[in-house]
């Protein structure tokens, strides 16, 4: 089972092509891998932060457009009044 810590260390040592590594070298190799992983994670977070800023700007623009659209749109009462007015106009005879 690959999930046990002891087996992971043995596999790691085999990957290093040296089964008889000293503890210091093994610890240093692990620290090197951890450092590389930290660098990758940091790069990922920087990229993610940029995407979040871009998305926030897009959301702000969409929110502004939606607010402007809402200001231009008729209210329910205004729409109902227009419907009544159109109905009255339709009932009137057309004058030529």
C-alpha positions in Angstrom: 0.0 0.0 0.0 1.5 3.3 -1.1 -0.2 5.3 1.6 2.1 4.4 4.5 4.8 6.9 5.3 7.5 4.2 5.5 6.8 3.0 2.0 6.7 6.6 0.7 10.2 7.2 2.0 11.5 3.9 0.5 9.9 4.9 -2.9 11.4 8.4 -2.5 14.8 6.9 -1.9 14.5 4.6 -4.9 13.6 7.6 -7.0 16.8 9.2 -5.8 18.7 6.1 -6.9 20.3 5.8 -3.5 18.7 3.4 -1.0 21.4 4.1 1.6 21.0 7.8 1.9 22.0 9.4 5.1 19.3 11.0 7.2 20.7 14.4 6.5 20.7 13.9 2.8 17.2 12.5 2.9 15.9 15.4 5.0 17.6 17.8 2.6 16.0 16.1 -0.4 12.6 16.3 1.2 13.1 20.0 2.0 14.1 20.6 -1.6 10.9 19.0 -2.8 8.9 21.0 -0.3 10.5 24.2 -1.4 9.8 23.5 -5.0 6.2 22.7 -4.1 5.9 26.0 -2.2 7.2 27.9 -5.1 4.6 26.3 -7.4 1.8 27.0 -5.0 3.0 30.7 -4.7 3.0 31.0 -8.5 -0.5 29.5 -8.6 -1.8 32.0 -5.9 -0.3 34.9 -7.8 -2.1 33.8 -11.0 -5.3 33.2 -9.1 -5.1 36.7 -7.5 -4.8 38.2 -10.9 -7.8 36.3 -12.1 -9.8 37.4 -9.1 -9.0 41.0 -9.8 -10.0 40.6 -13.4 -13.3 38.9 -12.5 -14.0 41.6 -9.9 -13.6 44.3 -12.5 -15.9 42.4 -14.9 -18.5 42.0 -12.2 -18.3 45.7 -11.3 -18.9 46.6 -15.0 -21.8 44.2 -15.3 -23.3 45.6 -12.1 -23.1 49.1 -13.4 -24.7 48.1 -16.7 -27.5 46.3 -14.8 -28.1 49.3 -12.6 -28.3 51.6 -15.6 -30.7 49.2 -17.3 -32.8 49.0 -14.2 -33.0 52.8 -14.1 -34.2 52.9 -17.8 -36.7 50.1 -17.4 -40.4 50.8 -16.7 -41.9 49.9 -13.3 -44.8 47.5 -13.1 -47.2 50.4 -12.6 -45.8 52.3 -15.6 -46.1 49.2 -17.7 -49.7 48.6 -16.6 -50.6 52.3 -17.4 -49.0 51.9 -20.9 -51.1 48.8 -21.5 -54.3 50.6 -20.6 -53.4 53.5 -22.9 -52.6 51.2 -25.8 -55.9 49.4 -25.2 -57.8 52.8 -25.3 -56.0 53.7 -28.5 -56.9 50.4 -30.1 -60.6 50.9 -29.3 -60.6 54.4 -30.9 -61.6 54.5 -34.6 -58.7 55.5 -36.8 -59.1 59.0 -38.2 -57.8 59.6 -41.7 
